[in-house]
Amino acid sequence: MLVHDYLERSADRLPDKTALVCGTRRLSYAEIDTMADRLATTLRRAGVCRGDRVVITLPNTPEAVVSLFATLKADAAFVMVNPTTKADKLAYIVQNCRPSALITEAGQAVAVEEAKAACPSVRCHLVVGDGYAEQAAMSWEDGVAAGDPKRPARHAIDLDLAALIYTSGSTGRPKGVMATHLNMVTAAISITTYLESRPDDVVLNVLPLSFDYGLYQVLMAARVGATLVLERNVAYPQMLVDRMASEAVTGLPGVPTLFALLLQLSGFERHPLPHLRYMTNTGAALPVEHIRRLRAAFPHARLYSMYGLTECKRVSYLPPEEVDRRPRSVGIAIPNTEVWIEDAQGNRLGPGQVGELVVRGAHVTRGYWEDPEATMRTFGPGPLPGETVLYTGDLFTMDAEGYLYFVGRQDDIIKTRGEKVSPREVENVLYALPETVEAAVIGVPDPILGQAIKAYIVPRDGSRLTPQDVIRHCRRHLEDHMIPSQITFCATLPKTESGKIHMARLREEAQQND
């Protein structure tokens, strides 16, 4: 079983069924499958080979969905990158994974050309939209039209790489998580099993496809033959509610930010959404008060609290019937997965003891792309010879019935709006300001964001730097979810005995000031 088998089997079984709704566009399974076949042929003719990478920097659009399946049909691995990614970060990702093809939007010309200039491996560049002047590029539409509608011969097996998913790391540089077809198929089967996904589901997805939570909505819908309603953002929450009603949405995957915005809408909790069958939350814990309000507003909908990491996609889920009894739990291991808690010496711990969560299963990925040191720190030997398990870096307790409770993080990674942010990456941008002497970034609890990004800056003497100056600078260099929402200027920062900035003390002070 390969990931794109999901699309092909649904296209054979349900060719005329609506697979994707995006704005006013509605595409059937047969239409998506045929376009992906054509585009795969074009990629192969351009020199994309088995095992190559294809970087796709598109928003939530039909073109993005077709492109990822076309990449898989060409026996290559897709690399979904947020289209708001700045030029320097995009250049790093492209140089790191050395793709043979790029699929981008016309409006990304400056960033894309900078990335291409530093990466001679790119042999094919497809552009969605008008106004791109680079002669070496082909329009996405021409790429589809030029291809063969016949399904290309397949050579990949399930141990081949299907995707590189870049995630923030403690070094400040994103790391490419290597997901094979086997990893992704295993995860999709497990999740659709406990969600009881079915062909008559209509799932609304506003999460970016560069975020694995959003990406898997595409894969899981294709697996069961469901309909996916794809939206680009949540700028107008009321429009999402109206969309849910008009499309008879049955499934709503979200993060705490999305649910907080919806709950702030006047009348949301009284809005009739009779078709809504389930809601899912991951990325950060859903506040207990929000759980209560959602349960009260939509008693007919099942609410799933979940926990996962890009390195294995999903770890646990809380069965909806347990939500009222264990609202602070992230649940039990997903089907076909084993989890346990270890201390620093590698000993398994019993109920109520705090330690690092370890995950075992076929969805545990291969590690980080060309980063053996980081891989060795996160992935280790399992109980059976030759197998690998995932050390999450997160502290948990487990009760006697196997329910997990998150305690804290061993590293400094911030989870905001359901996405990971490396403090080091934000600090690097802050240090680029000439007025900055020192900078430190931490995450602080936030009822809407999960964690808000707080920046401490020691400015140069006589500096007139303002919070607005800092935010404007960050907007030029960071993706939206990475921009600090709290900025504090100070004369000095606390230091450890070795002279390093005392991050733990900053967190303690921030907690005391709340």
C-alpha positions as CSV (number, residue, x, y, z in Angstrom):
1,M,0.0,0.0,0.0
2,L,1.3,3.4,-1.0
3,V,-0.1,6.8,0.0
4,H,-1.4,7.6,-3.5
5,D,-3.3,4.3,-3.6
6,Y,-5.9,6.1,-1.4
7,L,-6.6,8.5,-4.2
8,E,-6.5,5.9,-7.0
9,R,-8.8,3.5,-5.2
10,S,-11.4,6.2,-4.4
11,A,-11.2,7.4,-8.0
12,D,-11.9,3.9,-9.3
13,R,-14.7,3.3,-6.8
14,L,-16.3,6.8,-6.6
15,P,-15.1,8.6,-9.8
16,D,-17.9,11.2,-9.9
17,K,-18.1,11.9,-6.2
18,T,-16.9,15.4,-5.0
19,A,-13.5,14.9,-3.5
20,L,-12.5,18.5,-3.0
21,V,-14.4,21.8,-2.4
22,C,-12.3,25.0,-2.5
23,G,-14.1,28.3,-2.9
24,T,-16.4,27.9,-5.9
25,R,-14.4,25.0,-7.3
26,R,-15.6,21.5,-6.9
27,L,-13.5,18.6,-8.1
28,S,-14.4,14.9,-8.3
29,Y,-12.1,12.0,-7.4
30,A,-11.7,11.2,-11.1
31,E,-10.7,14.8,-12.0
32,I,-8.0,15.0,-9.2
33,D,-6.6,11.6,-10.1
34,T,-6.4,12.4,-13.8
35,M,-4.7,15.7,-13.3
36,A,-2.3,14.1,-10.9
37,D,-1.5,11.4,-13.5
38,R,-0.8,14.1,-16.1
39,L,1.4,16.2,-13.8
40,A,3.3,13.1,-12.7
41,T,4.1,12.4,-16.4
42,T,5.4,15.9,-16.8
43,L,7.6,15.7,-13.7
44,R,9.1,12.4,-15.0
45,R,9.8,13.8,-18.4
46,A,11.5,16.8,-16.7
47,G,13.9,14.4,-15.0
48,V,12.2,13.7,-11.6
49,C,13.3,10.2,-10.6
50,R,12.4,7.7,-7.9
51,G,13.5,9.1,-4.5
52,D,13.8,12.7,-5.7
53,R,12.2,15.5,-3.7
54,V,9.7,18.0,-5.0
55,V,9.2,21.2,-3.0
56,I,5.6,22.6,-3.1
57,T,5.0,26.0,-1.7
58,L,1.3,26.5,-2.4
59,P,-1.6,27.6,-0.1
60,N,-4.6,25.4,0.5
61,T,-5.8,25.0,-3.1
62,P,-6.7,22.2,-5.5
63,E,-3.3,22.7,-7.2
64,A,-1.5,21.8,-3.9
65,V,-3.5,18.6,-3.5
66,V,-3.0,17.5,-7.1
67,S,0.7,18.4,-6.9
68,L,1.4,16.3,-3.8
69,F,-0.3,13.2,-5.3
70,A,1.4,13.8,-8.7
71,T,4.8,13.8,-6.9
72,L,4.0,10.5,-5.3
73,K,2.8,9.0,-8.6
74,A,6.2,10.1,-10.0
75,D,7.8,7.9,-7.3
76,A,9.2,11.1,-5.6
77,A,8.7,12.6,-2.2
78,F,6.8,15.8,-1.6
79,V,8.0,18.7,0.6
80,M,5.1,21.0,1.5
81,V,6.4,24.4,2.6
82,N,4.2,27.2,3.9
83,P,3.9,29.8,1.1
84,T,4.5,32.6,3.7
85,T,8.0,31.3,4.4
86,K,10.6,34.0,4.0
87,A,13.3,33.9,1.4
88,D,16.2,32.9,3.7
89,K,14.3,30.0,5.3
90,L,13.0,28.8,1.9
91,A,16.5,28.9,0.5
92,Y,17.8,26.8,3.5
93,I,15.1,24.2,3.0
94,V,15.7,24.0,-0.8
95,Q,19.5,23.7,-0.3
96,N,19.0,21.1,2.5
97,C,16.7,18.7,0.6
98,R,18.0,19.4,-3.0
99,P,14.8,19.0,-4.9
100,S,14.7,18.2,-8.6
101,A,11.4,20.2,-9.0
102,L,9.7,23.2,-7.5
103,I,5.9,24.0,-7.6
104,T,5.2,27.5,-6.5
105,E,2.9,30.5,-6.9
106,A,3.6,33.5,-9.1
107,G,3.7,35.9,-6.2
108,Q,6.6,34.1,-4.6
109,A,9.0,35.0,-7.4
110,V,11.7,36.8,-5.3
111,A,12.0,34.2,-2.6
112,V,11.9,31.3,-5.1
113,E,14.5,32.8,-7.4
114,E,16.8,33.2,-4.4
115,A,16.3,29.6,-3.5
116,K,16.8,28.3,-7.0
117,A,20.0,30.3,-7.4
118,A,21.6,28.4,-4.5
119,C,20.3,25.0,-5.6
120,P,21.5,23.6,-9.0
121,S,19.5,20.4,-8.5
122,V,16.3,22.0,-9.6
123,R,15.5,20.8,-13.2
124,C,11.8,21.7,-13.3
125,H,9.8,24.7,-12.0
126,L,6.0,24.9,-12.3
127,V,4.2,28.1,-11.4
128,V,0.6,28.5,-10.5
129,G,-0.9,31.9,-11.5
130,D,0.0,34.6,-14.0
131,G,2.7,37.3,-13.9
132,Y,5.8,35.2,-13.5
133,A,8.5,36.4,-15.9
134,E,11.2,33.7,-15.4
135,Q,11.6,31.9,-18.8
136,A,12.9,28.7,-17.2
137,A,9.5,28.1,-15.5
138,M,6.4,26.4,-16.9
139,S,2.9,27.2,-15.9
140,W,1.2,24.6,-13.7
141,E,-1.7,24.4,-16.2
142,D,0.6,23.7,-19.1
143,G,2.4,21.1,-17.0
144,V,-0.9,19.3,-16.4
145,A,-2.1,19.7,-20.1
146,A,1.2,18.3,-21.4
147,G,1.0,15.1,-19.4
148,D,-0.4,11.7,-20.2
149,P,-3.8,10.9,-18.5
150,K,-2.7,7.3,-18.2
151,R,-1.5,6.3,-14.8
152,P,2.3,6.1,-14.8
153,A,4.0,2.9,-14.0
154,R,4.9,2.6,-10.3
155,H,8.3,1.6,-9.0
156,A,8.2,2.8,-5.3
157,I,7.6,0.4,-2.4
158,D,6.3,1.3,1.0
159,L,9.7,1.7,2.5
160,D,10.5,4.6,0.1
161,L,10.3,8.2,1.2
162,A,6.9,9.8,0.7
163,A,7.4,13.2,2.3
164,L,9.9,15.4,4.1
165,I,8.0,17.5,6.7
166,Y,10.1,20.3,8.0
167,T,9.7,21.2,11.6
168,S,11.4,23.7,13.9
169,G,14.4,22.4,15.9
170,S,16.3,23.5,18.9
171,T,19.2,24.6,16.8
172,G,17.0,27.3,15.1
173,R,17.2,25.5,11.8
174,P,14.2,23.5,10.5
175,K,14.7,19.7,10.4
176,G,13.2,17.5,7.7
177,V,11.3,14.6,9.2
178,M,11.6,11.6,6.8
179,A,8.2,9.9,6.4
180,T,7.9,6.8,4.3
181,H,4.8,5.5,2.6
182,L,4.6,2.9,5.4
183,N,4.7,5.5,8.1
184,M,2.0,7.6,6.5
185,V,-0.3,4.8,5.6
186,T,0.0,3.3,9.1
187,A,-0.8,6.7,10.7
188,A,-3.8,7.3,8.3
189,I,-5.3,3.9,9.0
190,S,-5.0,4.2,12.7
191,I,-6.5,7.7,12.9
192,T,-9.4,7.0,10.5
193,T,-10.1,3.8,12.6
194,Y,-10.7,5.6,15.9
195,L,-12.4,8.6,14.2
196,E,-14.7,6.0,12.5
197,S,-14.2,8.0,9.2
198,R,-16.6,7.1,6.4
199,P,-17.4,8.0,2.8
200,D,-20.3,10.3,3.7
201,D,-18.0,12.5,5.8
202,V,-17.5,16.1,4.8
203,V,-14.4,17.5,6.5
204,L,-13.6,21.2,6.8
205,N,-9.9,21.9,6.8
206,V,-8.4,25.4,7.5
207,L,-5.1,24.1,8.6
208,P,-2.2,24.6,6.2
209,L,-1.0,21.6,4.2
210,S,2.5,22.3,5.3
211,F,1.4,21.4,8.9
212,D,1.1,17.6,9.1
213,Y,-2.3,17.9,10.9
214,G,-3.7,19.7,7.8
215,L,-1.8,17.5,5.4
216,Y,-3.3,14.3,6.8
217,Q,-6.9,15.7,6.3
218,V,-6.2,15.3,2.5
219,L,-4.8,11.8,2.9
220,M,-7.5,10.5,5.3
221,A,-10.3,11.9,3.2
222,A,-8.9,10.2,0.1
223,R,-8.5,6.9,2.1
224,V,-12.2,6.6,2.9
225,G,-13.6,8.5,-0.1
226,A,-14.9,11.5,1.9
227,T,-15.3,15.1,0.8
228,L,-12.7,17.7,1.9
229,V,-13.7,21.4,2.1
230,L,-10.4,23.3,1.9
231,E,-10.1,26.8,3.2
232,R,-7.1,29.1,3.3
233,N,-7.4,30.8,6.6
234,V,-9.7,31.8,9.5
235,A,-9.6,35.6,8.9
236,Y,-13.4,35.6,9.0
237,P,-14.6,32.9,11.4
238,Q,-18.3,33.6,10.7
239,M,-17.7,32.6,7.1
240,L,-16.3,29.3,8.3
241,V,-19.5,28.7,10.3
242,D,-21.6,29.5,7.3
243,R,-19.5,27.2,5.2
244,M,-20.0,24.4,7.7
245,A,-23.7,24.8,7.5
246,S,-23.9,25.1,3.7
247,E,-21.7,22.1,3.0
248,A,-23.2,20.0,5.8
249,V,-19.8,19.5,7.4
250,T,-19.5,16.4,9.6
251,G,-15.8,16.8,10.7
252,L,-13.9,19.8,12.0
253,P,-10.2,19.3,12.8
254,G,-8.9,22.3,14.8
255,V,-6.3,23.7,17.2
256,P,-7.1,25.7,20.3
257,T,-6.8,29.0,18.4
258,L,-9.5,28.1,15.9
259,F,-11.9,26.9,18.6
260,A,-11.2,30.0,20.7
261,L,-12.0,32.2,17.7
262,L,-15.2,30.3,16.9
263,L,-16.4,30.5,20.6
264,Q,-15.9,34.2,20.5
265,L,-18.4,34.6,17.7
266,S,-21.8,35.8,18.8
267,G,-24.3,33.0,18.5
268,F,-21.8,30.3,17.5
269,E,-22.9,28.1,20.3
270,R,-26.5,28.4,19.2
271,H,-25.8,28.0,15.5
272,P,-27.5,24.9,14.1
273,L,-24.9,22.5,12.8
274,P,-26.9,19.2,12.8
275,H,-24.5,17.4,10.5
276,L,-21.4,17.9,12.7
277,R,-20.4,14.4,13.8
278,Y,-17.0,15.1,15.4
279,M,-14.3,17.7,16.3
280,T,-10.6,17.0,16.8
281,N,-8.0,19.0,18.6
282,T,-4.2,18.7,18.8
283,G,-1.2,21.0,18.7
284,A,-1.8,22.2,22.2
285,A,-4.2,21.3,25.0
286,L,-7.8,22.6,24.6
287,P,-8.7,24.6,27.7
288,V,-11.2,22.7,29.9
289,E,-13.6,25.6,29.7
290,H,-13.6,25.5,25.9
291,I,-14.2,21.7,26.1
292,R,-17.2,22.3,28.3
293,R,-18.7,25.0,26.0
294,L,-18.2,22.9,22.9
295,R,-19.7,19.8,24.5
296,A,-22.7,21.9,25.7
297,A,-23.2,23.6,22.3
298,F,-22.9,20.4,20.2
299,P,-23.8,17.4,22.4
300,H,-24.4,15.3,19.2
301,A,-20.8,15.8,18.1
302,R,-17.9,13.7,19.4
303,L,-14.9,15.7,20.7
304,Y,-11.5,14.1,20.4
305,S,-8.5,15.6,22.3
306,M,-5.2,14.3,20.8
307,Y,-1.5,14.5,21.1
308,G,1.2,13.9,18.5
309,L,4.5,14.9,17.0
310,T,5.6,15.3,13.4
311,E,8.1,12.5,14.1
312,C,5.3,10.0,14.3
313,K,2.2,12.0,13.3
314,R,-0.1,10.9,16.2
315,V,0.5,9.3,19.6
316,S,-2.7,9.3,21.5
317,Y,-6.4,10.2,21.5
318,L,-9.0,10.6,24.3
319,P,-12.1,8.6,23.5
320,P,-15.0,11.1,23.5
321,E,-16.9,9.2,26.2
322,E,-14.0,10.0,28.5
323,V,-13.8,13.7,27.9
324,D,-16.0,14.7,30.8
325,R,-14.3,12.4,33.2
326,R,-10.7,13.1,32.1
327,P,-10.7,16.5,30.5
328,R,-7.0,17.1,31.1
329,S,-5.9,13.8,29.6
330,V,-4.6,13.4,26.0
331,G,-5.9,9.9,26.1
332,I,-4.6,6.4,25.3
333,A,-2.3,5.2,22.5
334,I,-3.8,5.2,19.1
335,P,-4.5,1.8,17.5
336,N,-1.4,-0.3,16.6
337,T,0.8,1.8,18.8
338,E,2.6,1.2,22.1
339,V,3.7,3.9,24.5
340,W,5.4,4.0,27.9
341,I,7.2,6.4,30.3
342,E,10.9,6.2,31.0
343,D,13.2,7.9,33.5
344,A,16.6,9.4,32.5
345,Q,18.3,6.0,33.0
346,G,15.9,4.2,30.6
347,N,13.8,2.5,33.2
348,R,10.1,2.1,32.6
349,L,8.0,4.0,35.2
350,G,4.7,3.1,36.8
351,P,1.4,4.9,37.2
352,G,1.7,8.5,38.4
353,Q,5.4,8.8,37.9
354,V,6.8,11.6,35.7
355,G,9.2,10.7,32.8
356,E,9.8,11.0,29.1
357,L,7.1,9.5,26.8
358,V,8.4,6.9,24.3
359,V,6.5,5.8,21.2
360,R,6.7,2.5,19.3
361,G,4.9,1.7,16.1
362,A,5.2,1.5,12.3
363,H,4.3,5.2,12.1
364,V,7.6,6.3,13.8
365,T,9.5,7.9,11.0
366,R,13.0,7.3,9.8
367,G,14.6,10.3,11.5
368,Y,15.8,13.7,10.2
369,W,17.0,14.2,6.7
370,E,20.8,14.1,6.6
371,D,21.1,14.9,10.3
372,P,22.3,11.8,12.0
373,E,23.2,13.5,15.3
374,A,19.7,14.9,15.8
375,T,18.3,11.6,14.7
376,M,20.3,9.8,17.4
377,R,19.1,12.2,20.1
378,T,15.4,11.6,19.3
379,F,15.2,8.1,17.9
380,G,16.7,5.1,19.8
381,P,16.7,1.3,19.8
382,G,13.4,-0.4,20.7
383,P,12.6,-3.6,22.6
384,L,13.3,-5.8,19.5
385,P,16.7,-6.0,17.8
386,G,16.9,-3.6,14.8
387,E,13.8,-1.6,15.5
388,T,13.6,2.2,16.4
389,V,11.4,4.0,18.8
390,L,10.7,7.7,19.3
391,Y,11.8,9.6,22.4
392,T,9.4,12.5,22.4
393,G,11.3,14.9,24.7
394,D,8.0,15.5,26.5
395,L,7.3,14.7,30.2
396,F,4.2,12.7,30.9
397,T,2.5,10.7,33.6
398,M,0.3,7.7,32.9
399,D,-2.5,6.4,35.1
400,A,-3.2,2.8,35.9
401,E,-5.7,2.5,32.9
402,G,-3.1,3.8,30.4
403,Y,-4.4,7.4,30.1
404,L,-1.7,10.0,29.4
405,Y,-1.3,13.4,31.1
406,F,1.1,16.0,29.7
407,V,3.4,17.5,32.3
408,G,5.9,19.7,30.4
409,R,8.6,19.9,27.7
410,Q,12.2,18.9,28.0
411,D,13.2,21.4,25.4
412,D,12.3,25.0,24.8
413,I,10.2,24.5,21.6
414,I,7.1,26.8,21.7
415,K,3.7,25.4,20.5
416,T,1.6,28.3,19.3
417,R,-1.5,28.1,17.0
418,G,-0.9,24.4,16.8
419,E,2.6,24.8,15.3
420,K,6.1,24.4,16.6
421,V,8.3,27.5,16.9
422,S,12.0,27.4,17.7
423,P,12.9,30.3,20.1
424,R,16.4,30.3,18.5
425,E,14.9,31.1,15.1
426,V,13.0,34.1,16.4
427,E,16.0,35.2,18.4
428,N,18.2,35.1,15.3
429,V,15.8,37.6,13.7
430,L,15.7,39.8,16.8
431,Y,19.5,39.9,16.8
432,A,19.4,41.2,13.2
433,L,18.1,44.5,14.6
434,P,21.1,46.8,15.0
435,E,19.6,48.1,18.3
436,T,19.5,44.7,19.9
437,V,22.2,43.8,22.4
438,E,20.6,40.7,23.8
439,A,17.4,38.8,23.1
440,A,15.6,35.9,24.5
441,V,12.3,34.3,23.5
442,I,10.0,32.1,25.6
443,G,6.5,30.7,25.4
444,V,3.9,31.8,28.0
445,P,0.5,30.3,28.5
446,D,-2.3,31.8,26.4
447,P,-5.9,30.7,26.5
448,I,-6.3,31.2,22.7
449,L,-2.9,30.5,21.2
450,G,-1.9,27.7,23.6
451,Q,1.4,29.5,24.1
452,A,2.1,33.1,23.2
453,I,5.6,34.1,22.1
454,K,7.2,36.6,24.4
455,A,10.4,38.3,23.5
456,Y,12.8,40.0,25.9
457,I,15.2,42.6,24.4
458,V,18.1,44.5,25.8
459,P,18.5,47.5,23.5
460,R,21.6,49.6,23.0
461,D,22.0,52.6,25.2
462,G,20.1,55.6,23.8
463,S,18.0,53.4,21.4
464,R,14.6,54.5,20.5
465,L,13.4,51.0,19.5
466,T,9.7,50.5,20.1
467,P,7.6,47.3,20.2
468,Q,6.1,48.4,16.9
469,D,9.5,48.6,15.3
470,V,10.3,45.0,16.5
471,I,7.0,43.6,15.2
472,R,7.5,45.3,11.8
473,H,10.9,43.8,11.6
474,C,9.6,40.4,12.5
475,R,6.9,40.5,9.9
476,R,9.5,41.0,7.2
477,H,11.5,38.0,8.3
478,L,9.2,35.5,10.0
479,E,6.0,33.6,9.2
480,D,2.9,35.0,10.9
481,H,2.7,32.4,13.7
482,M,6.3,33.0,14.7
483,I,5.9,36.8,15.4
484,P,6.1,37.7,19.1
485,S,2.9,39.0,20.6
486,Q,4.6,40.2,23.8
487,I,7.7,42.3,23.8
488,T,9.5,43.5,26.9
489,F,12.5,45.8,27.0
490,C,14.9,45.4,29.9
491,A,18.3,46.7,31.0
492,T,19.8,43.2,31.5
493,L,18.8,39.5,31.3
494,P,19.4,37.0,34.1
495,K,22.5,34.8,33.6
496,T,23.6,31.4,34.7
497,E,27.0,30.8,36.3
498,S,28.4,30.0,32.9
499,G,27.2,33.3,31.5
500,K,24.3,32.0,29.5
501,I,20.9,33.6,29.6
502,H,18.9,32.0,32.4
503,M,15.8,30.9,30.4
504,A,14.3,29.0,33.4
505,R,14.4,32.2,35.4
506,L,12.7,34.2,32.6
507,R,9.9,31.7,32.6
508,E,9.5,31.8,36.3
509,E,9.3,35.6,36.3
510,A,6.8,35.6,33.4
511,Q,4.6,33.2,35.4
512,Q,4.8,35.3,38.5
513,N,3.8,38.4,36.6
514,D,0.7,36.8,35.0
